Amino acid sequence: MIYKVLYQPNPLEGLKREVTKSLYINANTEAEVRDLIRDNTEYTIEYIQPLTGKHLEFEQNESDFKITEFK
């Protein structure tokens, strides 16, 4: 399943809507997404949203849609 993750890139700053970023991850569960973010970044997660159906199609048509892969 594809998940959209809204996050703050700097964990030392307070949450500001203006600096919220997003990325897309292919994972089996939301818990797996949280583990991937925790283990590979310093991001502060705001929200994780599963994408399906028309919503997934819409996001895939956006110019910044790219699945993030961690090694």
N, C-alpha and C positions, 0 to 999 in steps of 0.2 A: 504494500500500500504506500502511496505517496503522502507525505506529511509536509505541511507548510509550518515553518518555525519562525515566529517573530521573536527577535532578541535584541539585546543591548550589547554592543561590542566591547564596552569598557566596564568591567565589573566594579571599578572603584568610583564611578560616577553614579549619581542618583538617576532613577528612571526618568527619561524625557522622551515624550512621543516623537519629537522632532528628529531624534537619532535612532529610532527603531529601524531595524533592518530585517530582511527576511531571507530564508533559504529553504530549499526543498530537499527532503531526504526520503529515500526508499527504504522502508523498514517494515518488520512484521508487527510491531506494537509501539505504542507511545512510550512505554518504558525503554524499549531499545533505542528510540530516538533520544531520550534523555541521557542514556548511557553514552551514546555516540558524541553528543554535544559535550557532556562533562569530561569525557576521556580525551577529546581532541581539541577543545577550545577553552577559552576563559569566558565565554559569553554568559550573560544572564538571560535565561529564557523568560519571555513574557507569556507566550501562548503557543500551544501546539495544536494544529488543526488538521484532522484527516481530510484528504481531498478525494472525492468520488464524483462520478457522473458529470453533470453539466458544470459543476464548480471546477472539477479537475480540467475539463476541456477549456474553460475560460482561462485558468491559470497557465495552461500549456501554450495558449496563444499570446501570452504576454512576452515582450521582448527580453525580459530578464529571467525567464524560466530556464533553470538549469539544475539538474539533480546534483547535489553536493555528495561527493564520495570521500570518505576518510580512509587512509591507509594505515 
